[in-house]
Amino acid sequence: MITIRTTVHGPAEESVAAEPGISVHHVHGASVAGVHPFAEEPHELTLAVGDQRPIWYDGTHWRVGQNGWGIRYADRVIRWDALEELDPQTRYFISDQGGVVVLEAA
């Protein structure tokens, strides 16, 4: 398996979500939009600390899965330059690895 490791940002960029007690990473430069009725307006991609989310190309858009939800509820990527160099035939995931967000091939 070939692993593409792209550090998206460091731990200094961690911030706190609107809900108290939930820490998230904001993936700067990556904007997504959810599907009805969830966060339909474009917004910055976030990843809960210690979490992992799948990423794939659906033939039209890159998608970022929501943990615990089916693919129908995956966010649609509006802008994320890090995906431009990736193979659309490969599935990826974004994960928190020790305080750093990493993009890797699945």
ABEGO torsion letter per residue (X at the ends): XBBBBBBABBAAABBBBABBGBBBBBBBGBBBBBBOABGABBBBBBBBBGBBBBBBBAGABBBBBBBGBBAAABBBBABBAAAAABBAABBBBBBBBGGBBBBBBX
